Amino acid sequence: MQAELGGQAVILGVDAIDQVSYQGLVADVSDLPWLQDVETVGAWELWDAEWRDVWVLDPDNRLVGIYNLSAYDLAVEDNYRALEDLIRSASP
């Protein structure tokens, strides 16, 4: 999807604090930049994030929407397009 968006958006992952041991696995299957949440930040807790959430922010870092990949499998074309549309709606 990153390529389809043509630079209109930056997509990255944020791993939960207790999932640090899985970072190598993520790197093996994904080319997305991957960040590690740490206790001094606590991003998952601050944002009340759920496993496999996609948080879409506008250029001013305001929340546009949340799309959960466990509920909406991207292998389903309609779900893929819905997420792509949500991301595009956040772009200027």
MOPE-V232314 format. One record per pair of residues at least 12 apart in sequence whose ideal C-beta (glycine too) atoms are under 10 Angstrom apart, sorted by the first residue. I is the first residue (numbers start at 1). J is the second residue. Records with the same first field share a line. If there is no record, write none. Layout:
I = J / J
//
This chain:
1 = 32 / 54 / 74 / 80 / 83 / 84 / 87
2 = 31 / 32 / 33 / 87
4 = 80 / 84 / 87 / 88
5 = 84 / 87 / 88 / 91
6 = 91
7 = 91
8 = 87 / 88 / 90 / 91 / 92
9 = 56 / 57 / 59 / 84 / 87 / 88 / 90 / 91
10 = 32 / 33 / 57
11 = 32 / 33 / 54 / 56 / 87
12 = 32 / 33 / 34 / 35
13 = 26 / 30 / 32 / 33 / 34 / 35 / 36 / 54
14 = 33 / 34 / 35 / 36 / 37 / 41 / 43 / 44 / 47 / 49 / 53 / 55
15 = 34 / 35 / 36 / 37 / 38 / 43 / 44
16 = 36 / 37 / 43 / 44 / 45 / 49 / 51
17 = 36 / 37 / 38 / 39 / 41 / 42 / 43 / 44 / 45
18 = 37 / 44
19 = 36 / 37 / 44 / 51
20 = 36 / 37 / 38
22 = 34
23 = 35 / 36
37 = 49
43 = 55
47 = 63 / 66
48 = 66
49 = 66 / 68
50 = 66 / 68 / 70 / 71
51 = 68 / 69 / 70
52 = 67 / 68 / 69 / 70 / 71 / 72
53 = 66 / 67 / 68 / 69 / 70 / 71
54 = 66 / 67 / 68 / 69 / 72 / 74 / 83 / 86 / 87
55 = 67
56 = 83 / 86 / 87 / 88 / 89 / 90 / 91
57 = 87 / 90
58 = 89 / 90 / 91 / 92
59 = 90 / 91 / 92
60 = 90 / 92
62 = 90
63 = 90
64 = 86 / 87 / 89 / 90 / 91
65 = 82 / 83 / 85 / 86 / 87 / 89 / 90
66 = 86
67 = 79 / 82 / 83 / 86 / 87
69 = 83
//
